[in-house]
Amino acid sequence: MPTVLRFRSYRFFFYSNEGSPREPPHVHVEQGGREAKFWLRPEAHLAYNDGFSARALRELVALIEGNRERIEKAWNEFFG
């Protein structure tokens, strides 16, 4: 599970086996026992949420949008 970004206590990462066929680029975020998944395009948006508040989700979307190029670059380098 490659970690692509850490911010405060959030960890942004990919699962190394993202299914077959592989899903479009996305990122998972965890903090404590919470986890969420966000699609990266056309803009960052929630795929699922397990435990984050609406406020935290808004913050996560903003963080992903601000780091989308970095996240997509890491995705492309990892999955080729």
N, CA, C and O atoms as a CHARMM CRD file, in Angstrom:
* protein
*
  320
    1    1 MET  N      0.84300  -1.18000   0.00000 PROA 1      0.00000
    2    1 MET  CA     0.00000   0.00000   0.00000 PROA 1      0.00000
    3    1 MET  C      0.88800   1.24300   0.00000 PROA 1      0.00000
    4    1 MET  O      1.24900   1.75200   1.06200 PROA 1      0.00000
    5    2 PRO  N      1.23600   1.72700  -1.17800 PROA 2      0.00000
    6    2 PRO  CA     2.11200   2.90000  -1.22300 PROA 2      0.00000
    7    2 PRO  C      1.42400   4.16200  -0.69500 PROA 2      0.00000
    8    2 PRO  O      0.32000   4.51000  -1.11400 PROA 2      0.00000
    9    3 THR  N      2.09400   4.82500   0.22100 PROA 3      0.00000
   10    3 THR  CA     1.62800   6.10100   0.74500 PROA 3      0.00000
   11    3 THR  C      2.12600   7.20300  -0.16400 PROA 3      0.00000
   12    3 THR  O      3.31400   7.26200  -0.47900 PROA 3      0.00000
   13    4 VAL  N      1.21800   8.08900  -0.59400 PROA 4      0.00000
   14    4 VAL  CA     1.61900   9.15900  -1.50600 PROA 4      0.00000
   15    4 VAL  C      1.65400  10.52500  -0.83200 PROA 4      0.00000
   16    4 VAL  O      2.25900  11.46100  -1.35600 PROA 4      0.00000
   17    5 LEU  N      1.00700  10.64300   0.33200 PROA 5      0.00000
   18    5 LEU  CA     0.96100  11.93400   1.01000 PROA 5      0.00000
   19    5 LEU  C      0.56400  11.70900   2.46000 PROA 5      0.00000
   20    5 LEU  O     -0.26800  10.85600   2.77000 PROA 5      0.00000
   21    6 ARG  N      1.16700  12.48100   3.32900 PROA 6      0.00000
   22    6 ARG  CA     0.73000  12.55000   4.73200 PROA 6      0.00000
   23    6 ARG  C      0.48000  14.00600   5.05200 PROA 6      0.00000
   24    6 ARG  O      1.27100  14.88000   4.69900 PROA 6      0.00000
   25    7 PHE  N     -0.62400  14.25600   5.72000 PROA 7      0.00000
   26    7 PHE  CA    -0.95300  15.61000   6.14600 PROA 7      0.00000
   27    7 PHE  C     -1.62300  15.49800   7.50000 PROA 7      0.00000
   28    7 PHE  O     -2.64600  14.83000   7.65200 PROA 7      0.00000
   29    8 ARG  N     -1.02800  16.16500   8.48700 PROA 8      0.00000
   30    8 ARG  CA    -1.46800  15.98000   9.87500 PROA 8      0.00000
   31    8 ARG  C     -1.53900  14.49400  10.15300 PROA 8      0.00000
   32    8 ARG  O     -0.54300  13.79200   9.98100 PROA 8      0.00000
   33    9 SER  N     -2.67500  14.00000  10.57400 PROA 9      0.00000
   34    9 SER  CA    -2.77700  12.56200  10.86300 PROA 9      0.00000
   35    9 SER  C     -3.44500  11.78900   9.73100 PROA 9      0.00000
   36    9 SER  O     -3.78000  10.61600   9.90400 PROA 9      0.00000
   37   10 TYR  N     -3.64500  12.42400   8.57700 PROA 10     0.00000
   38   10 TYR  CA    -4.21600  11.74000   7.41600 PROA 10     0.00000
   39   10 TYR  C     -3.10900  11.03600   6.63700 PROA 10     0.00000
   40   10 TYR  O     -2.00200  11.55700   6.50100 PROA 10     0.00000
   41   11 ARG  N     -3.42000   9.85400   6.13000 PROA 11     0.00000
   42   11 ARG  CA    -2.51100   9.13900   5.22700 PROA 11     0.00000
   43   11 ARG  C     -3.25300   8.88400   3.92600 PROA 11     0.00000
   44   11 ARG  O     -4.32600   8.28100   3.92900 PROA 11     0.00000
   45   12 PHE  N     -2.68800   9.34000   2.81400 PROA 12     0.00000
   46   12 PHE  CA    -3.25700   9.17400   1.47700 PROA 12     0.00000
   47   12 PHE  C     -2.47700   8.05000   0.80200 PROA 12     0.00000
   48   12 PHE  O     -1.24700   8.09200   0.76000 PROA 12     0.00000
   49   13 PHE  N     -3.17500   7.05000   0.27400 PROA 13     0.00000
   50   13 PHE  CA    -2.49200   5.87700  -0.23400 PROA 13     0.00000
   51   13 PHE  C     -3.31200   5.16800  -1.30100 PROA 13     0.00000
   52   13 PHE  O     -4.48200   5.47900  -1.52600 PROA 13     0.00000
   53   14 PHE  N     -2.66300   4.20600  -1.95200 PROA 14     0.00000
   54   14 PHE  CA    -3.31900   3.29200  -2.90100 PROA 14     0.00000
   55   14 PHE  C     -3.19800   1.89000  -2.34800 PROA 14     0.00000
   56   14 PHE  O     -2.25100   1.58200  -1.62300 PROA 14     0.00000
   57   15 TYR  N     -4.14500   1.04700  -2.68300 PROA 15     0.00000
   58   15 TYR  CA    -3.96400  -0.38600  -2.47300 PROA 15     0.00000
   59   15 TYR  C     -3.19100  -0.90300  -3.67500 PROA 15     0.00000
   60   15 TYR  O     -3.45900  -0.49700  -4.80600 PROA 15     0.00000
   61   16 SER  N     -2.24600  -1.78400  -3.44500 PROA 16     0.00000
   62   16 SER  CA    -1.41700  -2.25400  -4.55500 PROA 16     0.00000
   63   16 SER  C     -2.17800  -3.16000  -5.51700 PROA 16     0.00000
   64   16 SER  O     -1.77100  -3.30100  -6.67000 PROA 16     0.00000
   65   17 ASN  N     -3.26000  -3.77200  -5.07900 PROA 17     0.00000
   66   17 ASN  CA    -4.09400  -4.56600  -5.97700 PROA 17     0.00000
   67   17 ASN  C     -5.43600  -3.85200  -6.11100 PROA 17     0.00000
   68   17 ASN  O     -6.32000  -4.02100  -5.27000 PROA 17     0.00000
   69   18 GLU  N     -5.58500  -3.07500  -7.14000 PROA 18     0.00000
   70   18 GLU  CA    -6.78600  -2.25900  -7.31600 PROA 18     0.00000
   71   18 GLU  C     -7.80800  -2.90500  -8.24200 PROA 18     0.00000
   72   18 GLU  O     -8.61400  -2.20700  -8.85700 PROA 18     0.00000
   73   19 GLY  N     -7.78200  -4.22100  -8.34700 PROA 19     0.00000
   74   19 GLY  CA    -8.81100  -4.92600  -9.09600 PROA 19     0.00000
   75   19 GLY  C     -8.43700  -5.17700 -10.53800 PROA 19     0.00000
   76   19 GLY  O     -7.46000  -4.64400 -11.06500 PROA 19     0.00000
   77   20 SER  N     -9.25400  -6.00700 -11.15200 PROA 20     0.00000
   78   20 SER  CA    -9.04500  -6.34100 -12.55400 PROA 20     0.00000
   79   20 SER  C    -10.41000  -6.35500 -13.24000 PROA 20     0.00000
   80   20 SER  O    -11.23500  -7.20200 -12.89800 PROA 20     0.00000
   81   21 PRO  N    -10.68600  -5.47400 -14.17500 PROA 21     0.00000
   82   21 PRO  CA    -9.73900  -4.45300 -14.64600 PROA 21     0.00000
   83   21 PRO  C     -9.52500  -3.38000 -13.58500 PROA 21     0.00000
   84   21 PRO  O    -10.36600  -3.17200 -12.71100 PROA 21     0.00000
   85   22 ARG  N     -8.38800  -2.70900 -13.68000 PROA 22     0.00000
   86   22 ARG  CA    -8.04000  -1.67800 -12.70400 PROA 22     0.00000
   87   22 ARG  C     -9.03700  -0.53100 -12.76200 PROA 22     0.00000
   88   22 ARG  O     -9.46800  -0.11400 -13.83700 PROA 22     0.00000
   89   23 GLU  N     -9.39400  -0.03000 -11.58800 PROA 23     0.00000
   90   23 GLU  CA   -10.29000   1.11700 -11.51000 PROA 23     0.00000
   91   23 GLU  C     -9.57200   2.38000 -11.97300 PROA 23     0.00000
   92   23 GLU  O     -8.34300   2.41700 -12.01100 PROA 23     0.00000
   93   24 PRO  N    -10.33400   3.41400 -12.32600 PROA 24     0.00000
   94   24 PRO  CA    -9.71200   4.69800 -12.67000 PROA 24     0.00000
   95   24 PRO  C     -8.93300   5.25900 -11.47100 PROA 24     0.00000
   96   24 PRO  O     -9.13800   4.82900 -10.33600 PROA 24     0.00000
   97   25 PRO  N     -8.04100   6.22100 -11.73200 PROA 25     0.00000
   98   25 PRO  CA    -7.24100   6.78500 -10.63800 PROA 25     0.00000
   99   25 PRO  C     -8.09800   7.30400  -9.48000 PROA 25     0.00000
  100   25 PRO  O     -9.09100   8.00600  -9.67000 PROA 25     0.00000
  101   26 HSD  N     -7.67300   6.93200  -8.29000 PROA 26     0.00000
  102   26 HSD  CA    -8.34400   7.35100  -7.06400 PROA 26     0.00000
  103   26 HSD  C     -7.34800   7.24800  -5.92300 PROA 26     0.00000
  104   26 HSD  O     -6.24200   6.73700  -6.09600 PROA 26     0.00000
  105   27 VAL  N     -7.74300   7.73100  -4.76800 PROA 27     0.00000
  106   27 VAL  CA    -6.87500   7.67200  -3.59400 PROA 27     0.00000
  107   27 VAL  C     -7.72700   7.31800  -2.38000 PROA 27     0.00000
  108   27 VAL  O     -8.88300   7.72400  -2.26600 PROA 27     0.00000
  109   28 HSD  N     -7.12700   6.55600  -1.48500 PROA 28     0.00000
  110   28 HSD  CA    -7.75400   6.22200  -0.21200 PROA 28     0.00000
  111   28 HSD  C     -7.12900   7.10800   0.85500 PROA 28     0.00000
  112   28 HSD  O     -5.95700   7.47300   0.76200 PROA 28     0.00000
  113   29 VAL  N     -7.91600   7.45000   1.86900 PROA 29     0.00000
  114   29 VAL  CA    -7.42200   8.25700   2.97800 PROA 29     0.00000
  115   29 VAL  C     -7.81900   7.55600   4.26300 PROA 29     0.00000
  116   29 VAL  O     -8.95600   7.11000   4.41800 PROA 29     0.00000
  117   30 GLU  N     -6.86600   7.46300   5.18200 PROA 30     0.00000
  118   30 GLU  CA    -7.19000   6.89300   6.48500 PROA 30     0.00000
  119   30 GLU  C     -6.69700   7.79800   7.59100 PROA 30     0.00000
  120   30 GLU  O     -5.72700   8.54200   7.44800 PROA 30     0.00000
  121   31 GLN  N     -7.40000   7.70100   8.68700 PROA 31     0.00000
  122   31 GLN  CA    -7.02900   8.41800   9.90300 PROA 31     0.00000
  123   31 GLN  C     -7.66300   7.63700  11.04200 PROA 31     0.00000
  124   31 GLN  O     -8.88700   7.52900  11.12500 PROA 31     0.00000
  125   32 GLY  N     -6.84200   7.10200  11.90500 PROA 32     0.00000
  126   32 GLY  CA    -7.38900   6.27700  12.97700 PROA 32     0.00000
  127   32 GLY  C     -8.12500   5.09600  12.37400 PROA 32     0.00000
  128   32 GLY  O     -7.57100   4.39100  11.53000 PROA 32     0.00000
  129   33 GLY  N     -9.34400   4.86900  12.78300 PROA 33     0.00000
  130   33 GLY  CA   -10.13600   3.77900  12.23700 PROA 33     0.00000
  131   33 GLY  C    -11.02100   4.17500  11.08100 PROA 33     0.00000
  132   33 GLY  O    -11.84200   3.37600  10.63200 PROA 33     0.00000
  133   34 ARG  N    -10.87200   5.40600  10.58300 PROA 34     0.00000
  134   34 ARG  CA   -11.71200   5.90000   9.48300 PROA 34     0.00000
  135   34 ARG  C    -11.00700   5.72100   8.15200 PROA 34     0.00000
  136   34 ARG  O     -9.77800   5.74600   8.07300 PROA 34     0.00000
  137   35 GLU  N    -11.80500   5.53900   7.10600 PROA 35     0.00000
  138   35 GLU  CA   -11.23800   5.45500   5.75600 PROA 35     0.00000
  139   35 GLU  C    -12.25200   5.98100   4.75100 PROA 35     0.00000
  140   35 GLU  O    -13.46000   5.80800   4.91200 PROA 35     0.00000
  141   36 ALA  N    -11.73400   6.62600   3.71400 PROA 36     0.00000
  142   36 ALA  CA   -12.56800   7.10800   2.61400 PROA 36     0.00000
  143   36 ALA  C    -11.81300   6.89500   1.31400 PROA 36     0.00000
  144   36 ALA  O    -10.58900   6.76500   1.29700 PROA 36     0.00000
  145   37 LYS  N    -12.56400   6.86300   0.23500 PROA 37     0.00000
  146   37 LYS  CA   -11.99600   6.70600  -1.10800 PROA 37     0.00000
  147   37 LYS  C    -12.52500   7.84300  -1.96600 PROA 37     0.00000
  148   37 LYS  O    -13.70900   8.17500  -1.92200 PROA 37     0.00000
  149   38 PHE  N    -11.62000   8.43900  -2.75400 PROA 38     0.00000
  150   38 PHE  CA   -11.98300   9.56000  -3.60900 PROA 38     0.00000
  151   38 PHE  C    -11.53300   9.29900  -5.03400 PROA 38     0.00000
  152   38 PHE  O    -10.38600   8.91800  -5.26700 PROA 38     0.00000
  153   39 TRP  N    -12.43200   9.50200  -5.98900 PROA 39     0.00000
  154   39 TRP  CA   -12.06600   9.52000  -7.40300 PROA 39     0.00000
  155   39 TRP  C    -11.34900  10.83100  -7.65700 PROA 39     0.00000
  156   39 TRP  O    -11.64800  11.83400  -7.01000 PROA 39     0.00000
  157   40 LEU  N    -10.40300  10.83900  -8.59300 PROA 40     0.00000
  158   40 LEU  CA    -9.62200  12.04800  -8.87400 PROA 40     0.00000
  159   40 LEU  C    -10.18200  12.88400 -10.01600 PROA 40     0.00000
  160   40 LEU  O     -9.90900  14.08200 -10.08700 PROA 40     0.00000
  161   41 ARG  N    -10.94700  12.29000 -10.89800 PROA 41     0.00000
  162   41 ARG  CA   -11.45700  12.99900 -12.07900 PROA 41     0.00000
  163   41 ARG  C    -12.94500  12.78800 -12.23700 PROA 41     0.00000
  164   41 ARG  O    -13.44000  11.73000 -11.84900 PROA 41     0.00000
  165   42 PRO  N    -13.68400  13.73100 -12.78200 PROA 42     0.00000
  166   42 PRO  CA   -13.20100  14.99100 -13.35200 PROA 42     0.00000
  167   42 PRO  C    -12.73400  15.97700 -12.28400 PROA 42     0.00000
  168   42 PRO  O    -11.87900  16.81900 -12.56000 PROA 42     0.00000
  169   43 GLU  N    -13.27100  15.89100 -11.09100 PROA 43     0.00000
  170   43 GLU  CA   -12.72400  16.59700  -9.94400 PROA 43     0.00000
  171   43 GLU  C    -12.77100  15.62100  -8.78500 PROA 43     0.00000
  172   43 GLU  O    -13.48200  14.61700  -8.85000 PROA 43     0.00000
  173   44 ALA  N    -12.03000  15.89800  -7.73100 PROA 44     0.00000
  174   44 ALA  CA   -12.02900  14.99300  -6.58600 PROA 44     0.00000
  175   44 ALA  C    -13.44300  14.88400  -6.03000 PROA 44     0.00000
  176   44 ALA  O    -14.08500  15.89200  -5.73600 PROA 44     0.00000
  177   45 HSD  N    -13.91900  13.65200  -5.89000 PROA 45     0.00000
  178   45 HSD  CA   -15.23400  13.44100  -5.30200 PROA 45     0.00000
  179   45 HSD  C    -15.27400  12.08700  -4.59000 PROA 45     0.00000
  180   45 HSD  O    -14.56300  11.14700  -4.94500 PROA 45     0.00000
  181   46 LEU  N    -16.10700  12.03200  -3.60700 PROA 46     0.00000
  182   46 LEU  CA   -16.18300  10.89300  -2.70600 PROA 46     0.00000
  183   46 LEU  C    -16.73800   9.65700  -3.39400 PROA 46     0.00000
  184   46 LEU  O    -17.76900   9.71500  -4.06300 PROA 46     0.00000
  185   47 ALA  N    -16.04400   8.53900  -3.22400 PROA 47     0.00000
  186   47 ALA  CA   -16.53500   7.23700  -3.68800 PROA 47     0.00000
  187   47 ALA  C    -17.19500   6.49200  -2.52800 PROA 47     0.00000
  188   47 ALA  O    -18.27600   5.92700  -2.69200 PROA 47     0.00000
  189   48 TYR  N    -16.54900   6.48700  -1.35400 PROA 48     0.00000
  190   48 TYR  CA   -17.17800   5.94700  -0.15300 PROA 48     0.00000
  191   48 TYR  C    -16.53800   6.55100   1.08600 PROA 48     0.00000
  192   48 TYR  O    -15.42800   7.08100   1.04100 PROA 48     0.00000
  193   49 ASN  N    -17.25000   6.46000   2.17100 PROA 49     0.00000
  194   49 ASN  CA   -16.80800   7.02300   3.43600 PROA 49     0.00000
  195   49 ASN  C    -17.15900   6.06500   4.55900 PROA 49     0.00000
  196   49 ASN  O    -18.28000   5.56400   4.64000 PROA 49     0.00000
  197   50 ASP  N    -16.19700   5.82000   5.41300 PROA 50     0.00000
  198   50 ASP  CA   -16.43600   4.99900   6.59700 PROA 50     0.00000
  199   50 ASP  C    -15.91300   5.75000   7.81400 PROA 50     0.00000
  200   50 ASP  O    -14.81800   5.47800   8.30800 PROA 50     0.00000
  201   51 GLY  N    -16.72100   6.70700   8.29200 PROA 51     0.00000
  202   51 GLY  CA   -16.42100   7.33500   9.56600 PROA 51     0.00000
  203   51 GLY  C    -16.01100   8.78900   9.58300 PROA 51     0.00000
  204   51 GLY  O    -15.98600   9.38800  10.65800 PROA 51     0.00000
  205   52 PHE  N    -15.68600   9.39200   8.44800 PROA 52     0.00000
  206   52 PHE  CA   -15.29600  10.80000   8.45600 PROA 52     0.00000
  207   52 PHE  C    -16.52600  11.70100   8.52500 PROA 52     0.00000
  208   52 PHE  O    -17.57100  11.38200   7.95900 PROA 52     0.00000
  209   53 SER  N    -16.39400  12.81400   9.21500 PROA 53     0.00000
  210   53 SER  CA   -17.46900  13.81000   9.28800 PROA 53     0.00000
  211   53 SER  C    -17.55500  14.57300   7.96800 PROA 53     0.00000
  212   53 SER  O    -16.62900  14.53300   7.15800 PROA 53     0.00000
  213   54 ALA  N    -18.66000  15.26000   7.76200 PROA 54     0.00000
  214   54 ALA  CA   -18.82500  16.07900   6.55800 PROA 54     0.00000
  215   54 ALA  C    -17.73600  17.15500   6.48900 PROA 54     0.00000
  216   54 ALA  O    -17.22900  17.45800   5.40900 PROA 54     0.00000
  217   55 ARG  N    -17.38800  17.71600   7.60700 PROA 55     0.00000
  218   55 ARG  CA   -16.33800  18.74500   7.64400 PROA 55     0.00000
  219   55 ARG  C    -14.99200  18.15900   7.22000 PROA 55     0.00000
  220   55 ARG  O    -14.27600  18.76000   6.42000 PROA 55     0.00000
  221   56 ALA  N    -14.65200  16.99000   7.75400 PROA 56     0.00000
  222   56 ALA  CA   -13.38600  16.34300   7.38300 PROA 56     0.00000
  223   56 ALA  C    -13.37100  15.99100   5.90100 PROA 56     0.00000
  224   56 ALA  O    -12.33800  16.13400   5.24700 PROA 56     0.00000
  225   57 LEU  N    -14.50200  15.53300   5.35800 PROA 57     0.00000
  226   57 LEU  CA   -14.57400  15.19400   3.93800 PROA 57     0.00000
  227   57 LEU  C    -14.33500  16.41500   3.06300 PROA 57     0.00000
  228   57 LEU  O    -13.65300  16.32200   2.04200 PROA 57     0.00000
  229   58 ARG  N    -14.88900  17.56000   3.45200 PROA 58     0.00000
  230   58 ARG  CA   -14.63400  18.79500   2.69600 PROA 58     0.00000
  231   58 ARG  C    -13.14900  19.14500   2.72300 PROA 58     0.00000
  232   58 ARG  O    -12.58500  19.54400   1.70400 PROA 58     0.00000
  233   59 GLU  N    -12.52200  18.99600   3.87900 PROA 59     0.00000
  234   59 GLU  CA   -11.09000  19.26400   3.99700 PROA 59     0.00000
  235   59 GLU  C    -10.29200  18.28700   3.12100 PROA 59     0.00000
  236   59 GLU  O     -9.32900  18.68400   2.46400 PROA 59     0.00000
  237   60 LEU  N    -10.68600  17.03400   3.11500 PROA 60     0.00000
  238   60 LEU  CA    -9.97900  16.03900   2.31100 PROA 60     0.00000
  239   60 LEU  C    -10.10600  16.32300   0.82100 PROA 60     0.00000
  240   60 LEU  O     -9.12900  16.19300   0.08300 PROA 60     0.00000
  241   61 VAL  N    -11.28200  16.70500   0.37400 PROA 61     0.00000
  242   61 VAL  CA   -11.45900  17.05200  -1.04100 PROA 61     0.00000
  243   61 VAL  C    -10.53200  18.21200  -1.40900 PROA 61     0.00000
  244   61 VAL  O     -9.88900  18.18400  -2.45800 PROA 61     0.00000
  245   62 ALA  N    -10.46500  19.21900  -0.55600 PROA 62     0.00000
  246   62 ALA  CA    -9.58700  20.36400  -0.82700 PROA 62     0.00000
  247   62 ALA  C     -8.11800  19.93500  -0.86900 PROA 62     0.00000
  248   62 ALA  O     -7.36200  20.39700  -1.72300 PROA 62     0.00000
  249   63 LEU  N     -7.71500  19.05900   0.04400 PROA 63     0.00000
  250   63 LEU  CA    -6.33600  18.56700   0.05500 PROA 63     0.00000
  251   63 LEU  C     -6.02500  17.75900  -1.20200 PROA 63     0.00000
  252   63 LEU  O     -4.94700  17.88800  -1.78100 PROA 63     0.00000
  253   64 ILE  N     -6.96500  16.93500  -1.61300 PROA 64     0.00000
  254   64 ILE  CA    -6.75500  16.13000  -2.81800 PROA 64     0.00000
  255   64 ILE  C     -6.68600  17.02700  -4.04800 PROA 64     0.00000
  256   64 ILE  O     -5.81000  16.84400  -4.89400 PROA 64     0.00000
  257   65 GLU  N     -7.58700  17.98200  -4.16000 PROA 65     0.00000
  258   65 GLU  CA    -7.54900  18.91100  -5.29600 PROA 65     0.00000
  259   65 GLU  C     -6.21300  19.65000  -5.34100 PROA 65     0.00000
  260   65 GLU  O     -5.63300  19.82400  -6.41200 PROA 65     0.00000
  261   66 GLY  N     -5.72700  20.08300  -4.18100 PROA 66     0.00000
  262   66 GLY  CA    -4.46800  20.81700  -4.12100 PROA 66     0.00000
  263   66 GLY  C     -3.24300  19.97000  -4.42200 PROA 66     0.00000
  264   66 GLY  O     -2.18100  20.50200  -4.74500 PROA 66     0.00000
  265   67 ASN  N     -3.38800  18.65400  -4.31700 PROA 67     0.00000
  266   67 ASN  CA    -2.27000  17.73600  -4.54200 PROA 67     0.00000
  267   67 ASN  C     -2.56000  16.72200  -5.64200 PROA 67     0.00000
  268   67 ASN  O     -1.88600  15.69600  -5.74000 PROA 67     0.00000
  269   68 ARG  N     -3.55800  17.00800  -6.46400 PROA 68     0.00000
  270   68 ARG  CA    -3.98600  16.04900  -7.47200 PROA 68     0.00000
  271   68 ARG  C     -2.85400  15.64600  -8.42100 PROA 68     0.00000
  272   68 ARG  O     -2.69800  14.46100  -8.71800 PROA 68     0.00000
  273   69 GLU  N     -2.06900  16.60500  -8.89900 PROA 69     0.00000
  274   69 GLU  CA    -0.97200  16.26500  -9.81900 PROA 69     0.00000
  275   69 GLU  C      0.00400  15.30500  -9.16700 PROA 69     0.00000
  276   69 GLU  O      0.43600  14.33800  -9.79500 PROA 69     0.00000
  277   70 ARG  N      0.35300  15.55500  -7.93200 PROA 70     0.00000
  278   70 ARG  CA     1.26800  14.68500  -7.19300 PROA 70     0.00000
  279   70 ARG  C      0.67500  13.28600  -7.03100 PROA 70     0.00000
  280   70 ARG  O      1.37400  12.28900  -7.20900 PROA 70     0.00000
  281   71 ILE  N     -0.60400  13.21500  -6.69600 PROA 71     0.00000
  282   71 ILE  CA    -1.27300  11.93100  -6.49600 PROA 71     0.00000
  283   71 ILE  C     -1.35600  11.16800  -7.81600 PROA 71     0.00000
  284   71 ILE  O     -1.06600   9.97300  -7.86000 PROA 71     0.00000
  285   72 GLU  N     -1.75000  11.85000  -8.89200 PROA 72     0.00000
  286   72 GLU  CA    -1.85100  11.19500 -10.19600 PROA 72     0.00000
  287   72 GLU  C     -0.48700  10.73500 -10.69400 PROA 72     0.00000
  288   72 GLU  O     -0.37800   9.66300 -11.29000 PROA 72     0.00000
  289   73 LYS  N      0.54300  11.52100 -10.46100 PROA 73     0.00000
  290   73 LYS  CA     1.89000  11.12500 -10.86300 PROA 73     0.00000
  291   73 LYS  C      2.29400   9.84500 -10.12900 PROA 73     0.00000
  292   73 LYS  O      2.83300   8.92200 -10.73900 PROA 73     0.00000
  293   74 ALA  N      2.03600   9.79300  -8.83600 PROA 74     0.00000
  294   74 ALA  CA     2.36300   8.59600  -8.05500 PROA 74     0.00000
  295   74 ALA  C      1.56600   7.39100  -8.53600 PROA 74     0.00000
  296   74 ALA  O      2.09900   6.28400  -8.61200 PROA 74     0.00000
  297   75 TRP  N      0.27700   7.60100  -8.86400 PROA 75     0.00000
  298   75 TRP  CA    -0.56000   6.52200  -9.38800 PROA 75     0.00000
  299   75 TRP  C      0.03900   5.97300 -10.68300 PROA 75     0.00000
  300   75 TRP  O      0.21500   4.76400 -10.83500 PROA 75     0.00000
  301   76 ASN  N      0.34900   6.88000 -11.61500 PROA 76     0.00000
  302   76 ASN  CA     0.87700   6.46600 -12.92000 PROA 76     0.00000
  303   76 ASN  C      2.22800   5.77900 -12.80000 PROA 76     0.00000
  304   76 ASN  O      2.50100   4.81900 -13.52100 PROA 76     0.00000
  305   77 GLU  N      3.07300   6.26000 -11.89700 PROA 77     0.00000
  306   77 GLU  CA     4.37800   5.62700 -11.71300 PROA 77     0.00000
  307   77 GLU  C      4.22000   4.24400 -11.09500 PROA 77     0.00000
  308   77 GLU  O      4.94300   3.32100 -11.47100 PROA 77     0.00000
  309   78 PHE  N      3.29500   4.07900 -10.15800 PROA 78     0.00000
  310   78 PHE  CA     3.12800   2.80200  -9.49400 PROA 78     0.00000
  311   78 PHE  C      2.46200   1.76800 -10.39800 PROA 78     0.00000
  312   78 PHE  O      2.91600   0.62800 -10.49400 PROA 78     0.00000
  313   79 PHE  N      1.37400   2.18100 -11.06400 PROA 79     0.00000
  314   79 PHE  CA     0.60100   1.23000 -11.85900 PROA 79     0.00000
  315   79 PHE  C      1.04300   1.17500 -13.31500 PROA 79     0.00000
  316   79 PHE  O      0.64500   0.27900 -14.05900 PROA 79     0.00000
  317   80 GLY  N      1.87400   2.14600 -13.72000 PROA 80     0.00000
  318   80 GLY  CA     2.43500   2.14400 -15.06500 PROA 80     0.00000
  319   80 GLY  C      1.39800   2.17900 -16.11500 PROA 80     0.00000
  320   80 GLY  O      1.72200   2.18100 -17.30300 PROA 80     0.00000
